[in-house]
Amino acid sequence: MLAFLMRRVVAAAAMLLVVGTIIFSLLMIVPGDPAELLLSTGGGSATPEAIANLRAEMGLDQPVWVQYADFLRNSLAFDFGRSIVDDGSISAAIALRLPRTLEIIIVGAVLALTLAIPAGTAAGLRAGGRFDIAASGLNALLTSVPGFVIGTLFIYFFAQTLGWLPAGGYVSFASNPGQHLQMLVLPALTVGLHLATIVFRMTRASVLEMRGHDWVRTATAKGLRRRLVVRRHILRNAMGPVITVVGLQLGILLGSTVLVEFVYNWPGLSGLLVTAVEQRDYPTVRAIILTVAALFIGINLVIDILSSLLDPRIRLK
């Protein structure tokens, strides 16, 4: 187990280095001088002195290898410098916004797993039955509806029509826990429904596949109770693919919650990324992409470890 863990950690570190190198190279590949592009925003022309000062401030006047070494060293220390738009600390902005995005993703994931795994298991065990047909039909309907449409419908139904929940906004948990939780429900539910459709399909397919294996038929023929057969022989083996899909989707959600945050006016990391792109704040964009990539790689590392615990054969591959 220790050797498997070390291999995965080394592979994750190598992948993070490759991603960081690619992200650093993007600034070098962009046509034109980034400093000149930034100072020319709005149609004005920048003086050579202003361009030279901004290049020195951004470190663009240094050799490429020096810039690369500084980038790696500062990234390891979570020091991404200052924004060239408002001169604020990029690390502080990410540290403020990232927990808000993670909050709706984690709560949405908990809701999705709580709903989709039992439903997918029941549908897989009773394939072709009434519940399977109804649940699969509802799942197909939810899959075809974009997240921002579901969010808009939630606002209309729960906020404007029934008045049960706020239509959007953000209040910190420390200042008002009750209002914070009320504002969290709809964004988390919107994210959770999208994830639930994927988890349901994977759980149902995995349970259907495991039902046909010899060990399940043998356990049933030996007279084991159905609940034990489902828990020990079907679900344990079916959860491997489900966990893998959940991990991939959590990583994807880190960069795809921008519409949900926009609909509910939730000040998360995705909104900061969109704003930085619009303002051509290259250091902030680079820092956010690197942070999301690091989280994605970290999530996949955790998924590999969990999968190896469920299926020890993975450690031998």
Secondary structure as GFF3:
##gff-version 3
##sequence-region A 1 317
A	DSSP	alpha_helix	2	29	.	.	.	ID=ss1
A	DSSP	alpha_helix	34	39	.	.	.	ID=ss2
A	DSSP	alpha_helix	48	58	.	.	.	ID=ss3
A	DSSP	alpha_helix	64	76	.	.	.	ID=ss4
A	DSSP	alpha_helix	90	125	.	.	.	ID=ss5
A	DSSP	alpha_helix	130	144	.	.	.	ID=ss6
A	DSSP	alpha_helix	147	154	.	.	.	ID=ss7
A	DSSP	pi_helix	155	161	.	.	.	ID=ss8
A	DSSP	alpha_helix	177	211	.	.	.	ID=ss9
A	DSSP	alpha_helix	214	221	.	.	.	ID=ss10
A	DSSP	alpha_helix	226	228	.	.	.	ID=ss11
A	DSSP	pi_helix	229	235	.	.	.	ID=ss12
A	DSSP	alpha_helix	236	256	.	.	.	ID=ss13
A	DSSP	alpha_helix	258	263	.	.	.	ID=ss14
A	DSSP	alpha_helix	269	278	.	.	.	ID=ss15
A	DSSP	alpha_helix	282	310	.	.	.	ID=ss16
A	DSSP	three_ten_helix	312	316	.	.	.	ID=ss17
###
